[in-house]
Amino acid sequence: MSSNGERKSCLRGEGVTKVFGIGNKAFTAVDHVDFDFKEGEIVSIVGESGSGKTTISKMILGLISVTEGQIYYHDEIRDISTGAKRKEYWRNIQAIFQDPFASYNMFYKIDAVLDDCLKMRGEGNLSPQEKFDRMTEACSFVNLKFAELTNKYPFELSGGQMQRLMIARIFLLRPKILLADEPTSMVDACSRATILDYLLKLRDEENMTVVFVTHDIGLAYYVSDKIYIMEHGKFVESGTAEDCILRPQAEYTKRLISDVPKIHEEWDLSTV
């Protein structure tokens, strides 16, 4: 935070646009969006499938190029023009993806997966005992026992264990920004609450900015300081969680809220 108590901007976008294809086959997936993520803030980008939210997350990560507009990292134009600059950027911004099975090289043992995180942090030269201690601490953070995981492959774990191991990776990497793309969609309700608690704990301990990319407006309201509502590649509404969910202005936001089933009300299935 700055001296006056206001959070400082860590990632900002102006007119960010992504067009796929050319000519009459061009498709605008993200259309001139602006965003501003602050240090230690929890942000949610909410939208249905095809709204453009995954495309914008890939641009933020630097996995796909920006067609138009600019992304600023700590108020300077982001420069990922070389392999070294991209690696430095990725040291400070990491992601957890929806499908844990697609997030690992299944031929790498769990020890190697965690060791890569230490190398990325510049801690590859630690002694074997120090590495063991770091990996044990990271696994303990997500209620896993490293001694039971060592020498195993990721495919030997359950989906929930894989998701927790991804958070253990983040614990070792300690990035400034974490982008979580539907991180709880493939686990049961109990594991989901646990994973959310781990992510919020990381935010509190590291002052990490956490960006949830989700279709779940209930999750967004529960965890977020700020929400961006996305429809057809545009942000149709943004603001605090209370403003967006309790006082929505956009018709699309109102529809998303009305689509959430209420336990004590009769469900309206006429729109299904």
VOBA-1610 file (N, C-alpha, C; in pm, whole numbers, padded with zeros to 5 digits, always signed):
BEGIN
Met+00083-00121+00000Met+00000+00000+00000Met+00086+00125+00000Ser+00031+00232-00049Ser+00102+00360-00047Ser+00088+00421+00091Ser+00161+00533+00113Ser+00165+00594+00244Ser+00030+00643+00292Asn-00059+00679+00200Asn-00189+00728+00242Asn-00290+00616+00263Gly-00243+00488+00258Gly-00330+00375+00285Gly-00401+00321+00163Glu-00386+00387+00051Glu-00453+00341-00071Glu-00367+00235-00140Arg-00432+00129-00188Arg-00359+00023-00256Arg-00300+00074-00387Lys-00178+00027-00417Lys-00112+00068-00541Lys-00150-00025-00654Ser-00156+00030-00774Ser-00188-00050-00892Ser-00071-00144-00924Cys-00102-00271-00953Cys+00004-00364-00991Cys-00013-00411-01136Leu-00135-00411-01186Leu-00158-00453-01325Leu-00277-00376-01381Arg-00255-00311-01494Arg-00358-00223-01549Arg-00367-00244-01699Gly-00486-00236-01751Gly-00506-00249-01896Gly-00585-00132-01950Glu-00546-00084-02069Glu-00618+00025-02135Glu-00651-00017-02278Gly-00779-00024-02307Gly-00824-00057-02443Gly-00778-00193-02493Val-00761-00288-02400Val-00707-00419-02437Val-00805-00494-02527Thr-00754-00537-02642Thr-00837-00598-02747Thr-00767-00721-02803Lys-00846-00824-02835Lys-00791-00941-02903Lys-00883-00979-03018Val-00824-00979-03138Val-00897-01019-03259Val-00832-01146-03314Phe-00912-01247-03335Phe-00864-01371-03397Phe-00906-01371-03543Gly-00817-01417-03632Gly-00850-01423-03774Gly-00832-01289-03842Ile-00851-01287-03973Ile-00837-01163-04050Ile-00952-01149-04149Gly-00968-01027-04198Gly-01070-01000-04300Gly-01210-01028-04250Asn-01292-01087-04338Asn-01431-01111-04299Asn-01447-01230-04204Lys-01335-01297-04174Lys-01339-01406-04077Lys-01286-01362-03940Ala-01259-01232-03926Ala-01206-01181-03799Ala-01313-01188-03691Phe-01269-01227-03572Phe-01360-01237-03458Phe-01296-01164-03339Thr-01369-01067-03283Thr-01318-00991-03169Thr-01360-01060-03040Ala-01263-01125-02975Ala-01292-01200-02852Ala-01293-01109-02729Val-01205-01008-02730Val-01200-00908-02622Val-01197-00771-02689Asp-01288-00683-02645Asp-01314-00560-02721Asp-01292-00436-02635His-01169-00380-02642His-01135-00252-02578His-01178-00246-02431Val-01119-00336-02350Val-01153-00336-02207Val-01045-00264-02127Asp-01088-00200-02019Asp-00998-00134-01924Asp-01010-00205-01790Phe-00899-00223-01722Phe-00904-00282-01588Phe-00788-00228-01505Asp-00801-00240-01374Asp-00696-00194-01283Asp-00699-00281-01158Phe-00595-00365-01142Phe-00585-00454-01027Phe-00486-00395-00927Lys-00525-00389-00800Lys-00440-00329-00696Lys-00367-00438-00616Glu-00259-00398-00552Glu-00184-00490-00467Glu-00271-00542-00353Gly-00269-00674-00331Gly-00342-00734-00221Gly-00493-00740-00240Glu-00539-00711-00361Glu-00682-00706-00388Glu-00730-00841-00443Ile-00854-00876-00413Ile-00916-00993-00476Ile-01017-00943-00578Val-00994-00984-00703Val-01074-00938-00815Val-01140-01059-00880Ser-01262-01044-00929Ser-01325-01150-01008Ser-01366-01095-01143Ile-01334-01172-01249Ile-01385-01144-01383Ile-01492-01250-01408Val-01617-01205-01418Val-01731-01297-01424Val-01796-01291-01561Gly-01824-01409-01616Gly-01896-01414-01743Gly-01925-01559-01780Glu-02018-01576-01872Glu-02052-01710-01919Glu-01946-01760-02017Ser-01954-01887-02054Ser-01863-01944-02154Ser-01875-01862-02283Gly-01760-01830-02341Gly-01759-01753-02465Gly-01762-01603-02445Ser-01760-01557-02319Ser-01768-01412-02294Ser-01635-01342-02319Gly-01526-01419-02323Gly-01394-01359-02346Gly-01305-01358-02224Lys-01356-01412-02111Lys-01280-01402-01986Lys-01152-01486-01988Thr-01155-01603-02052Thr-01033-01683-02059Thr-00932-01620-02155Thr-00980-01559-02262Thr-00890-01490-02355Thr-00818-01375-02286Ile-00891-01299-02205Ile-00825-01187-02137Ile-00725-01239-02033Ser-00755-01352-01970Ser-00660-01407-01873Ser-00533-01453-01944Lys-00544-01507-02064Lys-00425-01550-02139Lys-00342-01430-02184Met-00408-01319-02216Met-00333-01198-02251Met-00261-01142-02128Ile-00329-01145-02013Ile-00266-01098-01889Ile-00143-01181-01857Leu-00152-01312-01880Leu-00039-01401-01852Leu+00071-01391-01957Gly+00039-01330-02071Gly+00138-01320-02178Gly+00146-01445-02262Leu+00041-01529-02258Leu+00039-01652-02337Leu-00007-01627-02480Ile-00087-01523-02499Ile-00126-01480-02634Ile-00105-01329-02644Ser-00085-01282-02766Ser-00053-01141-02787Ser-00177-01052-02777Val-00153-00925-02751Val-00259-00825-02749Val-00268-00762-02887Thr-00387-00762-02948Thr-00404-00704-03081Thr-00397-00552-03077Glu-00459-00496-02974Glu-00465-00349-02962Glu-00475-00315-02815Gly-00428-00197-02777Gly-00431-00155-02636Gly-00300-00185-02568Gln-00297-00163-02437Gln-00172-00175-02364Gln-00196-00231-02225Ile-00103-00317-02180Ile-00105-00368-02043Ile+00014-00307-01968Tyr-00015-00253-01850Tyr+00089-00190-01767Tyr+00113-00276-01643Tyr+00240-00299-01613Tyr+00277-00373-01493Tyr+00351-00276-01401His+00293-00249-01285His+00345-00148-01192His+00367-00014-01264Asp+00265+00028-01337Asp+00259+00159-01404Asp+00361+00177-01516Glu+00427+00068-01558Glu+00514+00074-01675Glu+00462-00023-01781Ile+00476+00015-01908Ile+00429-00073-02015Ile+00497-00209-02001Arg+00417-00314-01997Arg+00471-00448-01980Arg+00559-00485-02098Asp+00678-00535-02068Asp+00772-00575-02173Asp+00804-00723-02157Ile+00748-00806-02245Ile+00779-00950-02244Ile+00833-00989-02382Ser+00916-00899-02438Ser+00963-00914-02576Ser+01073-01020-02591Thr+01138-01056-02481Thr+01242-01158-02490Thr+01211-01271-02391Gly+01277-01383-02410Gly+01256-01497-02321Gly+01290-01465-02177Ala+01399-01391-02156Ala+01442-01355-02021Ala+01340-01263-01953Lys+01287-01165-02029Lys+01189-01072-01973Lys+01058-01144-01942Arg+01021-01239-02029Arg+00899-01316-02007Arg+00912-01401-01880Lys+01030-01462-01862Lys+01055-01545-01744Lys+01049-01462-01617Glu+01104-01341-01623Glu+01100-01252-01506Glu+00956-01213-01474Tyr+00877-01187-01578Tyr+00735-01152-01559Tyr+00662-01269-01495Trp+00687-01391-01544Trp+00620-01509-01491Trp+00663-01542-01349Arg+00778-01490-01307Arg+00818-01510-01168Arg+00721-01437-01074Asn+00659-01331-01126Asn+00571-01248-01043Asn+00422-01266-01073Ile+00390-01338-01180Ile+00249-01364-01210Ile+00235-01510-01249Gln+00150-01581-01175Gln+00130-01725-01197Gln-00019-01754-01207Ala-00051-01877-01249Ala-00190-01913-01269Ala-00222-02051-01213Ile-00347-02067-01174Ile-00404-02199-01143Ile-00518-02218-01243Phe-00515-02330-01315Phe-00614-02351-01420Phe-00724-02447-01376Gln-00831-02447-01455Gln-00950-02526-01425Gln-00920-02676-01421Asp-00842-02723-01516Asp-00817-02867-01530Asp-00680-02902-01473Pro-00674-02961-01354Pro-00543-02993-01296Pro-00466-03096-01378Phe-00540-03184-01448Phe-00474-03289-01525Phe-00394-03232-01642Ala-00437-03117-01693Ala-00367-03054-01806Ala-00256-02960-01758Ser-00242-02944-01628Ser-00147-02846-01574Ser-00012-02907-01538Tyr-00002-03038-01547Tyr+00122-03106-01512Tyr+00176-03185-01630Asn+00308-03195-01636Asn+00372-03293-01724Asn+00369-03425-01648Met+00289-03519-01696Met+00266-03642-01621Met+00389-03733-01613Phe+00494-03698-01690Phe+00618-03776-01685Phe+00715-03723-01579Tyr+00679-03608-01516Tyr+00763-03550-01412Tyr+00708-03590-01275Lys+00795-03639-01190Lys+00751-03671-01055Lys+00722-03542-00977Ile+00645-03556-00870Ile+00604-03441-00791Ile+00726-03367-00736Asp+00831-03441-00698Asp+00954-03378-00649Asp+01010-03280-00753Ala+01009-03323-00881Ala+01063-03239-00988Ala+00975-03117-01011Val+00843-03135-01000Val+00749-03024-01017Val+00779-02915-00914Leu+00796-02956-00788Leu+00822-02859-00680Leu+00963-02802-00689Asp+01058-02887-00733Asp+01196-02840-00747Asp+01207-02730-00852Asp+01127-02743-00960Asp+01124-02639-01064Asp+01081-02504-01006Cys+00989-02508-00909Cys+00944-02383-00845Cys+01059-02318-00768Leu+01138-02401-00697Leu+01251-02346-00623Leu+01354-02286-00718Lys+01376-02354-00832Lys+01471-02302-00931Lys+01424-02168-00986Met+01293-02157-01011Met+01238-02032-01065Met+01255-01918-00965Arg+01253-01952-00836Arg+01273-01851-00732Arg+01421-01824-00706Gly+01511-01892-00782Gly+01654-01873-00762Gly+01708-01950-00643Glu+01634-02055-00602Glu+01674-02133-00486Glu+01709-02277-00525Gly+01758-02295-00646Gly+01791-02429-00694Gly+01914-02489-00629Asn+01995-02405-00564Asn+02120-02453-00504Asn+02107-02486-00356Leu+01985-02490-00305Leu+01965-02529-00166Leu+02011-02673-00144Ser+02047-02706-00022Ser+02086-02844+00009Ser+01964-02935-00001Pro+01984-03065-00022Pro+01870-03158-00029Pro+01779-03148+00093Gln+01835-03129+00211Gln+01753-03119+00332Gln+01670-02990+00331Glu+01733-02880+00288Glu+01660-02752+00280Glu+01545-02762+00179Lys+01574-02827+00065Lys+01467-02845-00035Lys+01354-02929+00022Phe+01390-03037+00091Phe+01288-03123+00152Phe+01202-03044+00250Asp+01268-02960+00331Asp+01195-02879+00429Asp+01102-02779+00362Arg+01149-02714+00254Arg+01065-02617+00182Arg+00943-02687+00121Met+00968-02802+00057Met+00858-02876-00008Met+00759-02928+00096Thr+00810-02972+00210Thr+00723-03021+00318Thr+00636-02908+00370Glu+00695-02789+00387Glu+00620-02672+00435Glu+00511-02633+00335Ala+00545-02634+00206Ala+00449-02596+00103Ala+00331-02694+00099Cys+00362-02824+00110Cys+00255-02924+00108Cys+00170-02916+00234Ser+00234-02889+00347Ser+00160-02877+00474Ser+00062-02761+00468Phe+00098-02655+00396Phe+00011-02538+00383Phe-00125-02577+00325Val-00125-02679+00236Val-00251-02723+00173Val-00293-02860+00225Asn-00244-02893+00346Asn-00283-03016+00414Asn-00248-03143+00335Leu-00131-03141+00271Leu-00075-03260+00207Leu+00054-03296+00279Lys+00088-03425+00280Lys+00213-03470+00341Lys+00313-03502+00231Phe+00418-03420+00222Phe+00516-03439+00115Phe+00581-03577+00123Ala+00603-03626+00243Ala+00666-03759+00259Ala+00583-03868+00191Glu+00451-03845+00179Glu+00364-03944+00114Glu+00355-03922-00037Leu+00403-03805-00083Leu+00394-03771-00226Leu+00526-03794-00300Thr+00636-03792-00227Thr+00767-03801-00291Thr+00778-03929-00374Asn+00838-03913-00491Asn+00857-04022-00588Asn+00729-04065-00659Lys+00617-03993-00633Lys+00493-04023-00705Lys+00480-03932-00827Tyr+00395-03974-00919Tyr+00362-03893-01036Tyr+00228-03825-01013Pro+00204-03710-01077Pro+00077-03639-01056Pro-00047-03725-01082Phe-00040-03816-01182Phe-00159-03895-01215Phe-00196-03994-01104Glu-00107-04011-01006Glu-00138-04099-00893Glu-00219-04028-00785Leu-00244-03898-00804Leu-00322-03820-00708Leu-00466-03805-00756Ser-00555-03772-00663Ser-00692-03738-00701Ser-00696-03597-00758Gly-00808-03561-00821Gly-00822-03426-00877Gly-00807-03319-00770Gly-00867-03343-00651Gly-00858-03247-00542Gly-00715-03231-00491Gln-00642-03344-00483Gln-00502-03338-00440Gln-00417-03262-00542Met-00447-03282-00671Met-00374-03209-00776Met-00397-03059-00763Gln-00522-03020-00739Gln-00551-02877-00724Gln-00478-02821-00604Arg-00474-02896-00495Arg-00403-02848-00375Arg-00252-02841-00401Leu-00200-02937-00479Leu-00058-02934-00512Leu-00025-02810-00596Met-00120-02769-00682Met-00100-02647-00760Met-00086-02525-00668Ile-00164-02525-00558Ile-00154-02414-00464Ile-00023-02423-00385Ala+00023-02547-00358Ala+00154-02565-00294Ala+00264-02507-00383Arg+00252-02522-00515Arg+00346-02462-00610Arg+00347-02310-00593Ile+00226-02253-00583Ile+00214-02108-00568Ile+00278-02064-00435Phe+00263-02146-00331Phe+00324-02115-00201Phe+00476-02107-00214Leu+00534-02196-00294Leu+00679-02194-00316Leu+00721-02076-00404Leu+00642-02047-00508Leu+00677-01942-00603Leu+00654-01802-00546Arg+00549-01789-00464Arg+00513-01660-00404Arg+00508-01546-00505Pro+00426-01558-00608Pro+00415-01450-00706Pro+00342-01330-00648Lys+00352-01217-00716Lys+00280-01097-00672Lys+00133-01104-00713Ile+00108-01172-00827Ile-00028-01180-00881Ile-00059-01327-00911Leu-00176-01373-00868Leu-00220-01509-00899Leu-00349-01500-00978Leu-00351-01564-01093Leu-00471-01568-01176Leu-00531-01708-01164Ala-00650-01717-01107Ala-00715-01845-01081Ala-00834-01862-01174Asp-00817-01947-01276Asp-00920-01968-01379Asp-01006-02088-01340Glu-01126-02062-01287Glu-01219-02166-01241Glu-01145-02270-01155Pro-01076-02228-01048Pro-00989-02321-00975Pro-01062-02428-00896Thr-01194-02411-00877Thr-01267-02506-00792Thr-01375-02582-00869Ser-01375-02571-01002Ser-01487-02628-01078Ser-01485-02780-01086Met-01368-02842-01063Met-01358-02987-01079Met-01348-03061-00946Val-01376-02992-00836Val-01367-03057-00705Val-01501-03048-00633Asp-01520-03132-00531Asp-01646-03132-00458Asp-01658-03008-00369Ala-01778-02991-00312Ala-01807-02867-00238Ala-01715-02848-00119Cys-01682-02958-00049Cys-01594-02947+00068Cys-01454-02904+00027Ser-01399-02968-00078Ser-01266-02932-00128Ser-01266-02790-00182Arg-01376-02750-00243Arg-01389-02616-00299Arg-01371-02509-00191Ala-01442-02526-00080Ala-01431-02429+00030Ala-01289-02427+00085Thr-01228-02545+00094Thr-01090-02554+00146Thr-00993-02480+00056Ile-01005-02503-00075Ile-00914-02440-00172Ile-00930-02288-00168Leu-01054-02240-00159Leu-01077-02096-00149Leu-01011-02040-00023Asp-01022-02113+00087Asp-00959-02068+00213Asp-00808-02059+00197Tyr-00746-02158+00129Tyr-00601-02154+00107Tyr-00562-02030+00026Leu-00640-02001-00079Leu-00607-01887-00165Leu-00622-01755-00089Leu-00725-01744-00007Leu-00744-01622+00072Leu-00634-01608+00177Lys-00589-01722+00231Lys-00480-01720+00328Lys-00350-01672+00262Leu-00326-01718+00138Leu-00208-01673+00063Leu-00214-01523+00042Arg-00332-01474+00007Arg-00347-01329-00013Arg-00310-01254+00116Asp-00360-01303+00229Asp-00335-01235+00356Asp-00188-01240+00395Glu-00123-01356+00372Glu+00016-01373+00415Glu+00115-01301+00324Glu+00085-01296+00194Glu+00182-01245+00096Glu+00141-01110+00035Asn+00024-01057+00075Asn-00032-00938+00009Asn-00041-00960-00142Met-00079-01082-00178Met-00087-01124-00317Met-00219-01075-00379Thr-00212-01030-00503Thr-00333-00996-00578Thr-00387-01125-00639Val-00513-01158-00611Val-00573-01280-00664Val-00686-01241-00760Val-00675-01290-00885Val-00776-01261-00987Val-00849-01391-01020Phe-00976-01400-00981Phe-01058-01516-01015Phe-01124-01493-01150Val-01113-01592-01238Val-01183-01589-01366Val-01291-01697-01355Thr-01417-01658-01354Thr-01521-01753-01316Thr-01656-01720-01379His-01741-01822-01387His-01881-01799-01427His-01969-01792-01302Asp-01911-01816-01187Asp-01986-01830-01062Asp-01997-01695-00991Ile-02111-01630-01009Ile-02128-01496-00953Ile-02140-01501-00801Gly-02184-01615-00747Gly-02191-01631-00602Gly-02051-01634-00540Leu-01960-01709-00604Leu-01820-01711-00560Leu-01761-01570-00565Ala-01786-01501-00676Ala-01731-01366-00694Ala-01777-01274-00581Tyr-01904-01281-00546Tyr-01957-01196-00439Tyr-01895-01231-00305Tyr-01875-01361-00282Tyr-01823-01410-00154Tyr-01679-01365-00130Val-01595-01367-00234Val-01451-01347-00211Val-01397-01210-00254Ser-01470-01137-00340Ser-01406-01026-00414Ser-01415-00890-00346Asp-01308-00812-00367Asp-01312-00668-00339Asp-01373-00594-00458Lys-01339-00643-00579Lys-01383-00577-00702Lys-01429-00683-00802Ile-01531-00650-00879Ile-01584-00744-00978Ile-01594-00674-01114Tyr-01556-00749-01219Tyr-01578-00707-01357Tyr-01674-00808-01421Ile-01785-00760-01475Ile-01882-00847-01542Ile-01858-00839-01692Met-01838-00955-01756Met-01799-00958-01897Met-01906-01025-01983Glu-01942-00959-02092Glu-02039-01014-02188Glu-01991-00980-02329His-01985-01082-02415His-01945-01063-02555His-01818-00978-02570Gly-01717-01008-02487Gly-01587-00942-02502Gly-01575-00805-02439Lys-01681-00755-02377Lys-01677-00623-02314Lys-01709-00634-02165Phe-01655-00540-02086Phe-01697-00528-01947Phe-01823-00443-01944Val-01935-00504-01908Val-02062-00430-01907Val-02088-00365-01772Glu-02011-00408-01669Glu-02027-00350-01537Glu-01902-00381-01455Ser-01863-00288-01369Ser-01752-00313-01278Ser-01770-00226-01153Gly-01712-00273-01045Gly-01722-00199-00920Gly-01700-00291-00802Thr-01733-00245-00683Thr-01720-00330-00565Thr-01818-00445-00574Ala-01792-00551-00498Ala-01881-00667-00498Ala-02022-00625-00458Glu-02032-00539-00358Glu-02165-00495-00311Glu-02239-00418-00419Asp-02168-00327-00487Asp-02235-00247-00591Asp-02282-00335-00706Cys-02195-00425-00753Cys-02229-00507-00870Cys-02339-00608-00842Ile-02337-00669-00723Ile-02432-00778-00695Ile-02559-00728-00626Leu-02546-00634-00535Leu-02664-00586-00462Leu-02733-00470-00533Arg-02656-00395-00615Arg-02716-00281-00688Arg-02674-00287-00836Pro-02704-00398-00905Pro-02659-00412-01044Pro-02727-00313-01137Gln-02652-00265-01235Gln-02705-00170-01333Gln-02731-00237-01468Ala-02640-00325-01510Ala-02651-00388-01642Ala-02753-00501-01640Glu-02828-00512-01749Glu-02929-00619-01760Glu-02864-00757-01754Tyr-02744-00767-01812Tyr-02673-00895-01812Tyr-02638-00938-01669Thr-02594-00844-01587Thr-02563-00874-01447Thr-02688-00920-01374Lys-02799-00852-01398Lys-02925-00889-01333Lys-02967-01030-01372Arg-02942-01067-01498Arg-02978-01202-01543Arg-02889-01307-01478Leu-02758-01277-01469Leu-02666-01371-01404Leu-02709-01396-01259Ile-02749-01289-01190Ile-02791-01302-01050Ile-02920-01381-01039Ser-03013-01354-01131Ser-03143-01425-01126Ser-03128-01573-01159Asp-03020-01609-01230Asp-02998-01749-01266Asp-02942-01832-01151Val-02901-01766-01042Val-02849-01840-00927Val-02968-01896-00848Pro-02979-02030-00834Pro-03093-02088-00761Pro-03093-02044-00615Lys-03211-02008-00564Lys-03227-01971-00424Lys-03287-02091-00349Ile-03223-02129-00239Ile-03264-02251-00167Ile-03408-02239-00117His-03448-02121-00069His-03580-02107-00006His-03686-02053-00102Glu-03654-02050-00231Glu-03754-02007-00329Glu-03776-02118-00431Glu-03895-02119-00488Glu-03923-02216-00594Glu-03838-02180-00716Trp-03771-02277-00775Trp-03682-02253-00888Trp-03761-02227-01015Asp-03721-02123-01085Asp-03782-02091-01215Asp-03701-02154-01325Leu-03753-02260-01385Leu-03678-02333-01488Leu-03728-02296-01628Ser-03807-02190-01637Ser-03865-02154-01768Ser-03760-02108-01868Thr-03645-02057-01816Thr-03542-02006-01907Thr-03440-02113-01943Val-03452-02231-01885Val-03353-02338-01908Val-03383-02411-02037
//
